[in-house]
Amino acid sequence: MHSNSKRVFGRASAQHLGLAGIVAMTMGLAACGGGSDGVSGVANPAIIPPAIPPKTCNNIAGNLDVLQTALTGQLRPAVQSLPTVGVPAAAATTALSQTLDTVDAISNALTTLARTQNPQQFSAQLTGAGDSLLCSGATLSDALSQLASSQSVPIPGLSVVQQTLATASQRVADGLVGTAPGGDLTLLTNQLVALAAQLKALSGNLPTQVNQPYLREVLALNATAFDSLALILNDLGTLNGAKLSNDVTALLLSGATSLPVSLATQFGVPTSALSPVTTQFTAAAQAVSAGVGAVAAPTLQAVSAVLGAANGTALGTAALPFADLIDGSLTSTGSTASVGRVTQVAQQLTGVTGGLTLVTALLQSFGGVLPPLGR
């Protein structure tokens, strides 16, 4: 198990200033020369994600631990020595590893729900997914700020990515649940999709001075991770376990495809540092496919049956309250509305409101025998 560093922001100040006022000068930005876009007097203003609760960015134990160790323990130090772009490229590598912790948190939460039939424990484990999102967003923002500070010419699309990072981070930190059931999770996933598209465009339009192959690829891979995470959260919210397993596997296989050992020389990193990463992306895809694939579909099918019965409606509408359970669980400091909605859904799943109980539905889905407790 490894630990990642944590950035802690001043919560109260950002709550009063709002997003429009969260324009930060990161180390070295003041020294930038060249043109300005009218913000902060520099070519590449950096907007950090807004205030987030003081949570840790420690690794979440799971199937992706070995892969994350290869990313941060072997590839990151090698990347750090790349000329000009080493620091931001290394930070972007760390951000990718932190995003993968979100997958481990979701996988662990599902396994816990299947084994314990306890929605409160499921909800508690999902806070790790929110923490990981906040951590990866802050680290990626740092990477872009470091990249910006090294350039005297504008980097197209950088400030747009920073702003979307800030908006998505604020939504995760707040854990808002709106008046329409399920609405806020869709808003978050839409923001992640937009962030992925913007980051992908930035990676393909870097100025000549920093247009280095590894930096391009790791930024694009971070974009893929956000896009995949939007799909995975949507799969969870819509109770589609089979698609969730497929989307997690696709994310991991994209890592192996994006960082092939054959391109080590072009990337400017030693083969010995890249090879374990490529290998572990593939190994993790196989492990997750076997583990999450066996648990996600029947567990979410059981949840759908219980919530459908509790609400006296068709099973399709069961996804609406469950999406609120997810959205409100991404943070441990949710709003009053969030806490209320999460409590309501938890009561439905535990049978307090009557109807089919979760344990009964899970036993039916697993053929009468619950799966062994996972990692």
WOGI-V339434 format. One line per field, one symbol per residue. psi: psi as a letter, one per 30 degrees, with the letter a starting at -180 (. if undefined). burial: + if it has 16 or more other C-alpha atoms within 10 Angstrom, else -. A space follows every 10 residues. Layout:
psi = ???
burial = ???
//
This chain:
psi = klkklkkklj eeeeeeelef gijkjlkfef fkaallgfkg gleikkjlka klkjllhlkj kafgeeeeee effeeeeeef gkkegeeeee eeeeeeeeef feeeeeeeee eeeeefgjfe eeeefffeee eeeeeeeeee eeeeeeeeff kglkjkfeee eeeeeeeeee eeeehkkafk kfeeeeeeee eeeeeeeeee eefghklefg ikeeeeeeee eeeeeeeeee eeeeeeeghi eeeeeeeeee eeeeeeefhk efgeeefglk efeeeeeeef eeeeeeeeee deefeeeeef eeeeeeeeee fhllfefffe eeeeeeefff kghlleeeee eeeeeeeefg geglakleee eeeeeggfjk llka.
burial = ---+-++-+- ---+----+- -++-++--+- -++--+---- -+++++++++ +++-++++++ -+++++++++ ++-+++++++ -+--++++++ ++++++++++ ++++++++++ ++++++++++ -++-++++++ ++++++++++ ++++++++++ ++++++++++ ++++++++++ +++++++--- ++++++-+++ ++++++++++ +++--+---+ -+-+++++++ ++++++++++ ++++++++++ +++++++++- ++++++--++ +-++--++++ +-++++++++ +++++--++- ++++++++++ ++++++++++ +---+-++++ ++++++++++ ++++---++- ++++++++++ +---+++++- +++-++---+ ---+-
//
